[in-house]
């Protein structure tokens, strides 16, 4: 069964260091999402791509976070420098289209701990 | 803007008992509503969704939910809880013009007692 792949599953980094997460969506899915889930809260959208273009990054802290999806397939989310408050689960999801109501399939996430 | 409120951060039921997880939403336009389940250190799996049409929606693993516009609610139920239902459940909403962006509630942790 096709699934969204994320790596690494776990990451521990020191504050002020750079960290990157990778996501490979389900083949053929044009829309890719990065969500952040802080412990005890629901996921919050950071950025949404349609193919290689960003369609929503209104909640992305652009002073330290960046995201790219250069060829419209896999994607990388980077944090530089990491802060203690960035400790969270980072979830990648993909959907066939960005049309309203289209099911989004989630990866297993990357759990980031900043020390 | 849209928002979701899940009443009760923790719900405990006995095995075989009715499961009821509450969700209320706020949306200025007709919403699409979703329930997702998350097991520890895993991603989210879709249980069911309401888009248009029939207001009683059936999902996987015996769960169902009913969209009640007058009450702005989308509560999740299952007639008989199983131990394997223990997990965290998230209600989410999306609506135009925000496209397929999901806005999630804070989640409800379901505990099933033997």
Interface residues (C-beta under 8 A of the other chain):
Chain A: X4 X31 X33 X35 X40 X41 X42 X43 X44 X45 X48 X55 X56 X91 X93 X95 X97 X98 X99 X100 X101 X102 X103 X104 X105 X106 X107 X108 X109 X111
Chain B: X4 X32 X36 X41 X42 X43 X44 X45 X46 X49 X51 X90 X92 X94 X95 X96 X98 X99 X100 X101 X102 X103 X104 X105 X106 X107
